[in-house]
Amino acid sequence: MEPMEEWEDDEVEEYITKMKKGKLTPHLKSQPIPKRQDSPVKTVVGKSFDKIVKDKSKDVLIELYAPWCGHCKQLEPIYKELATKVKKEKNLVIAKMDATANDVPEAFKAEGFPTIYFAPSDNKENPVKYSGGRTVDDFMKYLKEHATVAFKGKDEL
């Protein structure tokens, strides 16, 4: 059997040394981190996932989508309206991520599109898969019921 690739002895040695010291970083599929976030819906990529979604000071609602998905395209204006409506909430992030171009942690696995998760500030390792309605009012009701940090107007619907 032919070897798939040739390795130099020093490359192998360097790799093993890094592995033993815990210095290897896993390959992460990620689009580039956006330079600007002008939309009320924050764009998350593989390399920014932990910084945005796992921020323990914020509740995060994240949509995992596919660019070709018709249901995702239908949801886009509703999701943007929701994000605009709650943009003054400093401890709440409405986010989206192209799950076909970025790796996500196992707890946020997308089994179809769109898949939406709520990652409460106090339990980032156990996000809740959102299965409610897809209107702005449905999302607002859910967020007001499940927010773990301050939510202005929590009692008004």
Phi, psi and chi 1 to 4 in degrees:
 res  aa     phi    psi   chi1   chi2   chi3   chi4
   1 MET       -  134.8 -176.6 -178.0  -74.8      -
   2 GLU   -77.5  138.3  -65.3  -75.3  -35.8      -
   3 PRO   -68.4  144.8   19.8  -26.1      -      -
   4 MET   -73.1  -31.8  -68.7  175.4   57.7      -
   5 GLU  -155.9  145.6 -172.3  175.0  -37.9      -
   6 GLU   -92.7  141.7  -72.9 -165.9   29.9      -
   7 TRP  -120.7  139.5  -66.9   76.7      -      -
   8 GLU   -83.1  147.4  -63.0  -66.3  -33.8      -
   9 ASP   -55.1  -41.8  -70.5  -15.3      -      -
  10 ASP   -68.6  -29.9   57.0  -23.1      -      -
  11 GLU   -67.6  -42.8  -69.3  173.0  -35.1      -
  12 VAL   -63.9  -44.6  173.9      -      -      -
  13 GLU   -61.1  -43.6 -170.0  174.8  -35.8      -
  14 GLU   -63.1  -42.2  180.0 -176.6   -7.8      -
  15 TYR   -61.7  -47.0  178.7   83.7      -      -
  16 ILE   -64.2  -40.6  -68.3  171.1      -      -
  17 THR   -61.5  -46.4  -58.4      -      -      -
  18 LYS   -62.2  -40.6  -77.6 -177.1  178.7  178.9
  19 MET   -62.8  -46.6 -175.8  178.6   70.2      -
  20 LYS   -62.9  -33.9  -75.5 -179.8  178.4  178.8
  21 LYS   -85.8   -2.3  -69.4 -178.5  177.8 -179.0
  22 GLY    71.4   27.6      -      -      -      -
  23 LYS   -97.8    0.1  -58.1  -90.9 -176.8 -176.0
  24 LEU   -79.8  138.9  -69.2  178.9      -      -
  25 THR  -108.4  135.1   54.2      -      -      -
  26 PRO   -69.1  152.4   20.0  -25.8      -      -
  27 HIS   -71.3  131.5  173.0   72.4      -      -
  28 LEU  -124.4  119.7 -179.6   68.4      -      -
  29 LYS   -73.2  121.8 -178.4  168.2   73.7  168.8
  30 SER  -153.5  138.5  179.2      -      -      -
  31 GLN   -73.5  166.4  -66.3  173.1  -61.6      -
  32 PRO   -62.8  146.8  -17.3   26.9      -      -
  33 ILE   -67.6  128.7  -64.3  173.4      -      -
  34 PRO   -60.1  135.8  -18.7   28.3      -      -
  35 LYS   -71.0  -32.7  -67.9 -175.0 -170.6  -48.1
  36 ARG  -132.0  148.6  -65.7  172.0   51.0  135.3
  37 GLN  -121.1   81.1  -67.1  -85.3    6.0      -
  38 ASP   -84.5  -24.2  -65.6  -29.2      -      -
  39 SER   -81.9  150.5  173.5      -      -      -
  40 PRO   -65.6  -23.1   16.2  -23.8      -      -
  41 VAL   -88.8  117.5  177.7      -      -      -
  42 LYS   -76.4  132.9  -60.0  -60.2  171.9 -148.5
  43 THR   -88.9  124.6  -60.5      -      -      -
  44 VAL  -109.7  141.6  175.0      -      -      -
  45 VAL  -126.5  170.7  -62.7      -      -      -
  46 GLY   -50.0  -44.6      -      -      -      -
  47 LYS   -75.8  -15.1  -69.8  179.0 -179.7  173.5
  48 SER  -109.6    1.0   66.8      -      -      -
  49 PHE   -55.9  -53.7 -169.2   91.4      -      -
  50 ASP   -61.4  -41.8  -74.3   -7.2      -      -
  51 LYS   -64.1  -39.0 -177.5  177.5 -179.9 -175.7
  52 ILE   -93.1  -55.2  -63.6  172.5      -      -
  53 VAL   -76.1  -34.4 -179.8      -      -      -
  54 LYS   -95.5   14.2  -67.9 -166.4  173.1 -178.0
  55 ASP   -66.2  113.9  179.4  -14.9      -      -
  56 LYS   -74.3   -2.2  -68.0 -174.8  179.3 -166.7
  57 SER   -95.2   -2.3   69.8      -      -      -
  58 LYS  -134.1  145.9  -60.2  176.7 -168.1  -72.3
  59 ASP   -84.0  141.8  -69.3  -38.2      -      -
  60 VAL  -132.6  129.8  179.0      -      -      -
  61 LEU  -106.8  117.7 -172.9   69.8      -      -
  62 ILE  -123.2  131.4 -177.0  163.9      -      -
  63 GLU   -99.0  124.7  173.8 -160.7    7.2      -
  64 LEU   -97.9  118.7  -55.7  175.7      -      -
  65 TYR  -128.1  169.9   72.6   94.4      -      -
  66 ALA  -123.2  133.7      -      -      -      -
  67 PRO   -58.5  -27.6  -16.6   24.1      -      -
  68 TRP   -89.0   -5.0   44.4  -99.7      -      -
  69 CYS   -77.3  122.3  167.8      -      -      -
  70 GLY   -64.5  -41.3      -      -      -      -
  71 HIS   -63.7  -36.2  -66.0  -68.9      -      -
  72 CYS   -65.6  -41.5  -59.4      -      -      -
  73 LYS   -64.7  -37.1  -70.3  176.5 -176.1  176.3
  74 GLN   -65.6  -38.2  -90.7 -174.8  -50.4      -
  75 LEU   -73.7  -25.6 -179.3   61.4      -      -
  76 GLU   -51.3  -51.5 -168.9  171.4   -6.8      -
  77 PRO   -67.2  -31.8   18.7  -26.9      -      -
  78 ILE   -67.4  -45.6  -64.1  164.0      -      -
  79 TYR   -63.9  -39.3 -151.9   62.8      -      -
  80 LYS   -67.0  -40.2 -172.4  172.2 -175.6  176.2
  81 GLU   -63.0  -41.6 -177.4 -178.8  -21.7      -
  82 LEU   -59.7  -48.4  170.3   67.7      -      -
  83 ALA   -60.9  -38.7      -      -      -      -
  84 THR   -65.5  -40.3  -59.4      -      -      -
  85 LYS   -65.6  -32.5 -164.3  168.8 -172.4  174.1
  86 VAL  -107.8   11.2  -60.3      -      -      -
  87 LYS   -62.1  -22.4   72.6  179.6  175.4 -174.6
  88 LYS   -76.6  -13.0  -70.1 -177.3 -179.0  174.1
  89 GLU   -77.5  102.1  -68.3  -61.8  -35.8      -
  90 LYS   -68.9  -20.8  -60.2  -60.9  177.7 -156.2
  91 ASN  -103.6   20.5  -64.5  -35.7      -      -
  92 LEU  -134.2  128.5  177.5   62.7      -      -
  93 VAL  -120.3  130.8  174.7      -      -      -
  94 ILE  -105.1  120.1  -53.6  -60.4      -      -
  95 ALA  -133.4  163.0      -      -      -      -
  96 LYS  -141.8  155.6   67.0  178.2 -178.0  175.3
  97 MET  -150.2  132.1 -179.2  167.9  143.5      -
  98 ASP   -72.9  102.8  179.7  -10.5      -      -
  99 ALA   -76.7   -4.3      -      -      -      -
 100 THR   -90.1  -15.6   65.3      -      -      -
 101 ALA  -117.6    0.6      -      -      -      -
 102 ASN  -141.0  142.3  -62.8  -79.7      -      -
 103 ASP   -78.8  144.0  -74.3  -22.2      -      -
 104 VAL  -124.9  152.8  -65.1      -      -      -
 105 PRO   -60.2  153.1  -22.3   31.9      -      -
 106 GLU   -54.5  -37.1 -170.3   64.3   30.6      -
 107 ALA   -64.6  -18.0      -      -      -      -
 108 PHE  -110.3   29.4  -69.8   83.5      -      -
 109 LYS   -62.4  135.0 -171.9  173.8 -176.9 -179.7
 110 ALA   -97.4  121.6      -      -      -      -
 111 GLU  -105.1   -1.7  -64.9  172.3  -11.2      -
 112 GLY  -171.9  174.9      -      -      -      -
 113 PHE  -127.8  141.6  -61.8  110.7      -      -
 114 PRO   -76.0  150.7   30.0  -33.5      -      -
 115 THR  -114.8  129.9  -63.0      -      -      -
 116 ILE  -120.2  133.1  -59.0  169.6      -      -
 117 TYR  -122.7  147.5  -76.3   99.4      -      -
 118 PHE  -109.7  120.5  178.9   68.1      -      -
 119 ALA  -108.7   96.4      -      -      -      -
 120 PRO   -67.5  151.9   21.8  -27.3      -      -
 121 SER   -59.2  -30.3   66.0      -      -      -
 122 ASP   -96.2    6.3   62.0   -4.4      -      -
 123 ASN  -157.2   63.9 -164.5   -0.1      -      -
 124 LYS   -67.9  -24.5  -64.7  -64.7 -175.1  172.8
 125 GLU   -79.3  -12.0  -60.6  -48.6  -48.0      -
 126 ASN  -129.4   69.9  -63.5  -61.7      -      -
 127 PRO   -64.8  154.1   26.4  -34.2      -      -
 128 VAL  -103.0  125.3  178.7      -      -      -
 129 LYS   -72.6  123.5 -165.8  172.7 -163.0  179.2
 130 TYR   -78.3  129.2  176.5   81.0      -      -
 131 SER  -130.7   18.0   58.9      -      -      -
 132 GLY   -83.3 -168.8      -      -      -      -
 133 GLY   -66.4  168.1      -      -      -      -
 134 ARG  -115.7   34.4  -57.5  -70.9  170.7   97.8
 135 THR  -106.5  163.9   67.6      -      -      -
 136 VAL   -59.1  -43.3  171.9      -      -      -
 137 ASP   -62.1  -39.9  -71.1  -18.7      -      -
 138 ASP   -61.6  -46.5  -67.9  -29.9      -      -
 139 PHE   -63.5  -43.7  -75.5  119.6      -      -
 140 MET   -61.1  -45.5  -73.0  -63.6  -67.3      -
 141 LYS   -59.8  -45.1 -177.0  177.2  178.5 -170.7
 142 TYR   -61.5  -47.8 -179.8   87.8      -      -
 143 LEU   -63.3  -41.1  -69.7  169.9      -      -
 144 LYS   -66.7  -30.5  -72.2  177.0 -179.3 -177.7
 145 GLU   -79.2  -31.9  -71.7  173.6    4.9      -
 146 HIS  -109.9   -6.5  -65.5   88.1      -      -
 147 ALA   -59.7  136.7      -      -      -      -
 148 THR  -104.5   -8.0   61.3      -      -      -
 149 VAL  -120.5  168.6  -71.0      -      -      -
 150 ALA   -48.4  137.3      -      -      -      -
 151 PHE  -137.4  106.1 -164.1   99.3      -      -
 152 LYS   -62.2  138.8  -67.8 -179.0 -178.5  127.8
 153 GLY    73.0   26.0      -      -      -      -
 154 LYS   -59.1  -31.5 -165.4  168.4 -171.1  165.1
 155 ASP   -87.5  -12.7  -64.6  -30.8      -      -
 156 GLU   -98.9  132.7   57.6 -174.2   64.8      -
 157 LEU  -120.3      -  -74.2  173.2      -      -
